[in-house]
Amino acid sequence: MATFREMRVQEIVEDESLSTEQKIAELREIESEARGLQRAASESSMGDDDGWQDDLRQVRFALDKLGAKEPKKGAASL
């Protein structure tokens, strides 16, 4: 069964009213949110299989499919 986030990713990829750049921007927002939730889950007493890894994999696959470049990684900030 697909998660809400997976369905949203597919919806964005298939939306013909959005440009590729718009699709990439929306997918990056989902990716950022999922990473934040994954970090929060890793700091709590939640189980190891929080489901965020699968969502991140789906977002990354969609971004690759759209030809998005991996963002530059900088120093971590607080």
RAFENUR-V630908 format. One record per residue. N is the residue number from 1. RES is the residue in three letters. D_LAST is the distance of its C-alpha to the last C-alpha in whole Angstrom. Layout:
N | RES | D_LAST
N | RES | D_LAST
This chain:
1 | MET | 36
2 | ALA | 33
3 | THR | 30
4 | PHE | 29
5 | ARG | 27
6 | GLU | 29
7 | MET | 32
8 | ARG | 29
9 | VAL | 28
10 | GLN | 32
11 | GLU | 33
12 | ILE | 31
13 | VAL | 32
14 | GLU | 36
15 | ASP | 35
16 | GLU | 37
17 | SER | 37
18 | LEU | 33
19 | SER | 33
20 | THR | 31
21 | GLU | 28
22 | GLN | 28
23 | LYS | 28
24 | ILE | 25
25 | ALA | 23
26 | GLU | 24
27 | LEU | 23
28 | ARG | 20
29 | GLU | 19
30 | ILE | 20
31 | GLU | 19
32 | SER | 15
33 | GLU | 16
34 | ALA | 18
35 | ARG | 15
36 | GLY | 13
37 | LEU | 16
38 | GLN | 17
39 | ARG | 14
40 | ALA | 14
41 | ALA | 18
42 | SER | 17
43 | GLU | 16
44 | SER | 19
45 | SER | 22
46 | MET | 23
47 | GLY | 25
48 | ASP | 24
49 | ASP | 26
50 | ASP | 24
51 | GLY | 25
52 | TRP | 22
53 | GLN | 23
54 | ASP | 26
55 | ASP | 25
56 | LEU | 22
57 | ARG | 25
58 | GLN | 27
59 | VAL | 25
60 | ARG | 25
61 | PHE | 28
62 | ALA | 29
63 | LEU | 26
64 | ASP | 29
65 | LYS | 32
66 | LEU | 31
67 | GLY | 30
68 | ALA | 26
69 | LYS | 25
70 | GLU | 22
71 | PRO | 19
72 | LYS | 18
73 | LYS | 15
74 | GLY | 12
75 | ALA | 10
76 | ALA | 7
77 | SER | 4
78 | LEU | 0
